Structures are given as structure tokens and as C-alpha cells.
């Protein structure tokens, strides 16, 4: 059985560690490279599965969406809101121009 090349190099481990602001010893880099290689190899196995008959899902359980549709339940009274405005133009606040 031939050993396939590692899916992640020590340089890539160092780069990821630097981005994560981790200081790793040489032994830790070697250990992480091995761990990450095994993880990536396992994930590659998933691409071998035939999922053609599987419907895409966002959740494994059949649960209703936690999101509701937006419906306006109350509208502000425009006249009351504009009552205290120092300056207005019809139904809008009038403010000084700040961009030329």
C-alpha cells in the first residue's frame, strides 16, 4: 500500500497557525499537519458518495422555519413625527447639505 501525499503541507499549517495567531512548536506543526491530513482525507471520502437521489436540505429534522414574514402592524403618525422638526419639506425632514 503506497502512502498518498499529504493534503496539507507544513508551510500551510504554519500559515494557518499564523492567521489564527497560534505559536506552534515544530512537533505541534507536525502533529497538526497529520491531524488535518486525516480530516481532509476523511472529507474526501464524502465526495465518493452518490447523492443524486438525495434532496438538498438545510436541516436534518423536518422543522418549520423560525423566520416569520414581515407584516406592518403599525404605522407611525408622520405629522406627529414631523411636529418637532426644525425644518421640513412636505413629509420629510429638511437637513443642511453636508456633501458637495
ABEGO torsion letter per residue (X at the ends): XBBBBBABBAAAAAAAAAAAGBBBBAAAAAAAAAAAAAAAAAAAAAAABBAAABBBBABABBBBBABBBBBBABBBBAAAAAAABABBBEABBBBBBABX
